[in-house]
């Protein structure tokens, strides 16, 4: 006849009362081991740490797992007690029954299962603690990201305002550009019209310039003819594009220059060998426009230009007597320094125009 777990536990309890505190566990070593395991279950089934606030929300699956594990441990403990009671009854009735050995095996298996569950529970507890730490780290990162998001939102709002202001400025500039484009187009049209008028005026000016040049040439030709006739009548000679005059009187260098200036000319300036050869053909001692009256040994022409090419006579200039500051054309055609106070003929020069 088989008994359920509740009947076995009731019979076992009644027998303990009848025996009046019979030392059951002391005679059965396996009972003592089961008692110790039961105490361990009781100790390990102590209340878990309180989970509050966001932990309950974030770790709800682990709390459910822990509760289920506790219920499994409780069910396992109840099963062990039932099996033990049943085993005790069988020992009291029939100690040699083979079911005793089966119960021993089942107890051992249950003990193994219990130990495995304890390890799994400990591992879950470790995992739970690890997840709590990870959750805290994630919470810290989350808070940091929230702050960064808020900062970015502030920057974003600032940029939006700046963008709106720039958009307003852009629209204003676009309007001004359109206005300037209209003015530009108007000015371009006016410029084109002015360009046409300018080209017309340029053509008219060129035509007038041609006419003016023709008239000037005709006037110059007439003046040249008249001037040539006049100068030829007054002993002027033409060489190149210049007129030259050789005096018949004798004066000092200063008076000679004044006479040339009175004729609209100046003492001759010799700039080339051809001109030197032409002047040489006069074969008279005559003043030319070279002197160093301002700075000794610094020969200059009457127009202020320095002497670059010279045709001095041998041993000249020698500044004889210390007062030879003016230059004359010698009889041989070369130059000689002489006192400006001496009287000589002079040679004047004036341009063609």
C-alpha positions as CSV (number, residue, x, y, z in Angstrom):
1,X,0.0,0.0,0.0
2,X,1.4,3.3,-1.1
3,X,1.0,6.6,0.9
4,X,1.1,10.1,-0.3
5,X,3.5,12.6,1.1
6,X,1.1,14.2,3.6
7,X,0.1,10.7,5.0
8,X,3.8,9.7,5.4
9,X,4.6,13.0,7.2
10,X,1.5,12.5,9.5
11,X,2.4,8.9,10.4
12,X,6.0,9.9,11.1
13,X,4.8,12.7,13.4
14,X,2.5,10.4,15.3
15,X,5.2,7.9,15.8
16,X,7.5,10.6,17.2
17,X,4.8,11.5,19.7
18,X,4.2,7.9,20.7
19,X,7.9,7.2,21.2
20,X,8.2,10.2,23.5
21,X,11.2,12.0,22.2
22,X,12.8,9.0,20.8
23,X,16.3,10.0,19.4
24,X,15.6,9.2,15.8
25,X,18.3,11.3,14.1
26,X,21.0,10.1,16.5
27,X,20.4,6.4,15.3
28,X,20.3,7.4,11.6
29,X,23.3,9.2,10.3
30,X,21.5,10.0,7.0
31,X,18.8,11.8,9.0
32,X,21.5,14.1,10.5
33,X,22.8,14.9,7.1
34,X,19.4,15.7,5.8
35,X,18.9,18.0,8.8
36,X,22.1,19.9,8.1
37,X,21.0,20.3,4.5
38,X,17.7,21.5,5.7
39,X,19.3,24.1,7.9
40,X,21.5,25.1,5.0
41,X,18.4,25.6,2.8
42,X,16.8,27.6,5.6
43,X,20.0,29.8,5.9
44,X,20.4,30.2,2.2
45,X,16.7,31.0,1.8
46,X,17.2,34.2,3.9
47,X,15.6,37.3,2.6
48,X,17.4,38.9,-0.4
49,X,18.6,42.4,-0.5
50,X,15.9,45.0,-1.0
51,X,15.6,46.2,-4.5
52,X,14.2,49.6,-4.8
53,X,13.4,52.2,-7.3
54,X,14.9,51.8,-10.7
55,X,16.5,48.5,-9.7
56,X,13.1,46.8,-9.6
57,X,12.3,48.3,-13.0
58,X,15.6,47.4,-14.6
59,X,16.1,44.0,-12.9
60,X,12.6,42.6,-12.9
61,X,13.5,39.4,-14.8
62,X,16.3,38.5,-12.3
63,X,13.9,39.1,-9.3
64,X,11.4,36.7,-10.9
65,X,14.2,34.2,-11.4
66,X,15.3,34.5,-7.8
67,X,11.8,34.0,-6.6
68,X,11.3,31.0,-8.8
69,X,14.6,29.6,-7.5
70,X,13.5,30.1,-3.9
71,X,10.2,28.3,-4.6
72,X,12.1,25.5,-6.3
73,X,14.3,25.2,-3.2
74,X,11.2,25.2,-0.9
75,X,9.5,22.5,-3.1
76,X,12.8,20.5,-3.0
77,X,12.9,20.7,0.8
78,X,9.3,19.6,1.1
79,X,10.0,16.7,-1.2
80,X,13.1,15.7,0.8
81,X,11.0,15.8,4.1
82,X,8.3,13.7,2.5
83,X,10.8,11.2,1.2
84,X,12.5,11.0,4.5
85,X,9.2,10.5,6.4
86,X,8.2,7.8,3.9
87,X,11.6,6.2,4.3
88,X,11.3,6.3,8.1
89,X,8.0,4.5,7.9
90,X,9.4,1.9,5.7
91,X,12.3,1.3,8.0
92,X,9.9,1.0,11.0
93,X,7.7,-1.5,9.2
94,X,10.1,-3.3,6.9
95,X,13.8,-2.3,7.2
96,X,14.8,-4.8,4.6
97,X,12.5,-3.4,2.0
98,X,14.3,-2.6,-1.3
99,X,12.5,0.7,-1.4
100,X,14.7,1.9,1.4
101,X,17.7,1.7,-0.9
102,X,15.8,3.4,-3.7
103,X,14.9,6.2,-1.3
104,X,18.6,6.5,-0.4
105,X,19.5,6.8,-4.0
106,X,16.7,9.4,-4.6
107,X,17.9,11.3,-1.6
108,X,21.4,11.4,-2.9
109,X,20.2,12.5,-6.3
110,X,18.0,15.2,-4.7
111,X,21.0,16.2,-2.6
112,X,23.0,16.6,-5.8
113,X,20.2,18.5,-7.5
114,X,19.9,20.7,-4.4
115,X,23.7,21.4,-4.5
116,X,23.4,22.2,-8.2
117,X,20.6,24.6,-7.6
118,X,22.5,26.3,-4.8
119,X,25.4,26.8,-7.2
120,X,23.1,28.0,-9.9
121,X,21.5,30.4,-7.4
122,X,25.0,31.6,-6.4
123,X,25.9,32.1,-10.0
124,X,22.7,34.0,-10.6
125,X,23.4,36.1,-7.6
126,X,26.9,36.9,-9.0
127,X,25.4,37.6,-12.4
128,X,22.8,39.8,-10.7
129,X,25.5,41.7,-8.9
130,X,27.5,42.1,-12.1
131,X,24.4,43.3,-14.0
132,X,23.7,45.8,-11.2
133,X,27.3,47.2,-11.6
134,X,26.9,47.2,-15.4
135,X,23.5,48.9,-15.0
136,X,25.1,51.6,-12.8
137,X,27.9,52.1,-15.3
138,X,25.3,52.4,-18.0
139,X,23.3,54.8,-15.9
140,X,26.4,56.9,-15.5
141,X,27.0,56.8,-19.2
142,X,23.3,57.6,-19.8
143,X,23.5,60.6,-17.5
144,X,26.6,61.8,-19.3
145,X,25.0,61.4,-22.7
146,X,21.9,63.3,-21.4
147,X,24.2,66.2,-20.4
148,X,26.0,66.1,-23.7
149,X,22.7,65.9,-25.5
150,X,21.5,69.0,-23.5
151,X,24.7,70.8,-24.4
152,X,24.3,69.8,-28.1
153,X,20.7,71.0,-27.9
154,X,21.8,74.4,-26.6
155,X,24.5,74.6,-29.4
156,X,21.9,73.5,-31.9
157,X,19.5,76.1,-30.8
158,X,22.2,78.8,-30.9
159,X,23.1,77.7,-34.4
160,X,19.5,77.8,-35.4
161,X,19.3,81.4,-34.2
162,X,22.5,82.3,-36.0
163,X,21.3,80.5,-39.1
164,X,18.0,82.5,-39.0
165,X,19.9,85.7,-38.6
166,X,22.2,84.8,-41.5
167,X,19.2,83.9,-43.6
168,X,17.7,87.3,-42.9
169,X,21.0,88.9,-43.9
170,X,21.2,86.7,-46.9
171,X,17.7,87.7,-48.0
172,X,18.6,91.4,-47.5
173,X,21.8,91.0,-49.5
174,X,19.9,89.2,-52.2
175,X,17.5,92.1,-52.5
176,X,20.4,94.6,-52.5
177,X,22.1,92.5,-55.1
178,X,19.0,92.5,-57.3
179,X,18.8,96.3,-56.9
180,X,22.5,96.6,-57.8
181,X,22.0,94.3,-60.7
182,X,19.2,96.5,-62.0
183,X,21.4,99.6,-61.6
184,X,24.3,97.7,-63.2
185,X,22.3,96.8,-66.2
186,X,21.1,100.4,-66.5
187,X,24.7,101.6,-66.2
188,X,25.8,99.0,-68.8
189,X,23.2,100.3,-71.2
190,X,24.3,103.9,-70.6
191,X,27.9,102.9,-70.9
192,X,27.2,101.2,-74.2
193,X,25.5,104.3,-75.5
194,X,28.4,106.4,-74.2
195,X,30.8,104.0,-75.8
196,X,29.1,104.5,-79.1
197,X,29.1,108.3,-78.7
198,X,32.8,108.0,-77.6
199,X,33.8,106.0,-80.7
200,X,31.9,108.5,-82.8
201,X,33.8,111.4,-81.1
202,X,37.1,109.5,-81.5
203,X,36.5,109.1,-85.2
204,X,35.6,112.8,-85.5
205,X,38.6,113.7,-83.3
206,X,40.9,111.6,-85.5
207,X,39.6,113.2,-88.6
208,X,40.0,116.7,-87.0
209,X,43.5,115.6,-85.9
210,X,44.4,114.6,-89.4
211,X,43.1,117.9,-90.7
212,X,44.9,119.8,-87.9
213,X,48.2,117.9,-88.6
214,X,47.9,118.8,-92.3
215,X,47.3,122.4,-91.4
216,X,50.2,122.4,-89.0
217,X,52.5,120.9,-91.6
218,X,51.4,123.5,-94.1
219,X,52.0,126.2,-91.5
220,X,55.4,124.8,-90.5
221,X,56.4,124.6,-94.1
222,X,55.4,128.2,-94.7
223,X,57.1,129.3,-91.4
224,X,60.2,127.3,-92.3
225,X,60.4,128.9,-95.7
226,X,59.9,132.3,-94.2
227,X,62.4,131.7,-91.4
228,X,65.0,130.1,-93.7
229,X,64.7,133.1,-96.0
230,X,65.0,135.5,-93.1
231,X,67.9,133.7,-91.4
232,X,69.7,133.2,-94.7
233,X,69.5,136.9,-95.2
234,X,71.1,137.4,-91.7
235,X,74.1,135.0,-92.1
236,X,72.5,132.0,-90.4
237,X,73.6,128.5,-91.7
238,X,71.6,125.3,-91.6
239,X,73.0,122.0,-90.4
240,X,70.8,119.1,-89.6
241,X,67.7,120.5,-87.8
242,X,69.5,123.5,-86.4
243,X,70.5,127.0,-87.4
244,X,74.0,128.3,-86.7
245,X,75.2,132.0,-86.6
246,X,78.9,133.1,-86.7
247,X,79.4,136.7,-85.6
248,X,81.5,139.3,-87.2
249,X,82.1,141.3,-84.0
250,X,84.3,140.4,-81.0
251,X,83.0,140.2,-77.5
252,X,83.8,138.5,-74.2
253,X,82.1,135.1,-73.4
254,X,79.3,136.6,-71.3
255,X,78.4,139.3,-73.8
256,X,78.6,136.8,-76.6
257,X,76.0,134.6,-74.9
258,X,73.7,137.6,-74.3
259,X,73.8,138.4,-77.9
260,X,72.8,134.8,-78.8
261,X,70.0,134.9,-76.4
262,X,68.8,138.2,-77.9
263,X,68.6,136.3,-81.2
264,X,66.4,133.5,-79.6
265,X,69.4,131.2,-79.5
266,X,72.4,130.3,-77.2
267,X,76.1,129.6,-77.6
268,X,76.6,126.4,-79.6
269,X,76.5,123.0,-77.8
270,X,78.5,120.3,-79.7
271,X,77.0,116.8,-79.2
272,X,78.5,114.8,-82.1
273,X,81.6,114.5,-84.3
274,X,79.5,115.6,-87.3
275,X,78.5,118.7,-85.6
276,X,82.2,119.3,-84.5
277,X,83.3,118.9,-88.1
278,X,80.6,121.4,-89.2
279,X,81.7,124.0,-86.6
280,X,85.3,123.5,-87.5
281,X,84.5,124.6,-91.0
282,X,84.1,128.2,-89.8
283,X,87.9,128.4,-89.2
284,X,87.7,131.2,-86.8
285,X,88.4,131.6,-83.1
286,X,85.0,131.8,-81.6
287,X,83.3,131.2,-78.2
288,X,81.2,128.0,-77.7
289,X,78.8,127.2,-74.9
290,X,81.2,125.2,-72.6
291,X,82.5,126.6,-69.3
292,X,83.5,125.8,-65.7
293,X,82.7,129.2,-64.2
294,X,80.6,127.7,-61.4
295,X,82.8,124.8,-60.3
296,X,86.4,124.5,-61.3
297,X,87.3,121.4,-63.5
298,X,83.6,120.7,-63.8
299,X,82.8,121.5,-67.4
300,X,79.2,122.1,-68.3
301,X,77.3,123.3,-71.4
302,X,75.1,126.4,-71.2
303,X,72.0,124.1,-70.9
304,X,73.4,122.6,-67.6
305,X,74.3,119.2,-69.1
306,X,77.8,117.8,-68.2
307,X,80.6,117.4,-70.8
308,X,80.6,113.8,-72.1
309,X,82.5,114.0,-75.5
310,X,85.4,116.5,-75.9
311,X,87.6,117.6,-78.7
312,X,90.4,119.4,-76.8
313,X,93.6,120.6,-78.4
314,X,96.8,119.0,-77.3
315,X,97.7,119.8,-73.7
316,X,94.3,121.4,-73.1
317,X,92.7,122.4,-70.9
318,X,95.6,123.8,-68.8
319,X,93.9,126.7,-67.0
320,X,96.8,128.9,-67.7
321,X,97.0,131.8,-65.3
322,X,94.3,130.2,-63.2
323,X,91.4,132.1,-64.9
324,X,90.7,130.1,-68.1
325,X,87.1,129.1,-67.4
326,X,85.6,129.4,-70.9
327,X,86.1,127.5,-74.1
328,X,86.8,128.7,-77.6
329,X,87.0,127.0,-81.0
330,X,90.7,127.3,-81.9
331,X,91.9,128.0,-85.4
332,X,92.7,124.4,-86.0
333,X,89.2,123.4,-85.0
334,X,89.9,121.9,-81.6
335,X,89.0,123.3,-78.3
336,X,91.0,125.7,-76.1
337,X,90.3,127.0,-72.6
338,X,90.7,130.8,-72.3
339,X,89.8,133.6,-70.0
340,X,86.1,134.6,-70.3
341,X,87.1,138.3,-70.4
342,X,89.0,138.0,-73.7
343,X,87.1,139.0,-76.8
344,X,86.3,136.6,-79.6
345,X,83.8,135.9,-82.2
346,X,81.0,133.6,-81.1
347,X,78.8,130.9,-82.6
348,X,75.1,130.9,-81.8
349,X,72.8,127.8,-82.2
350,X,69.0,127.6,-82.3
351,X,66.7,124.6,-83.1
352,X,64.8,124.5,-86.4
353,X,61.4,125.2,-84.8
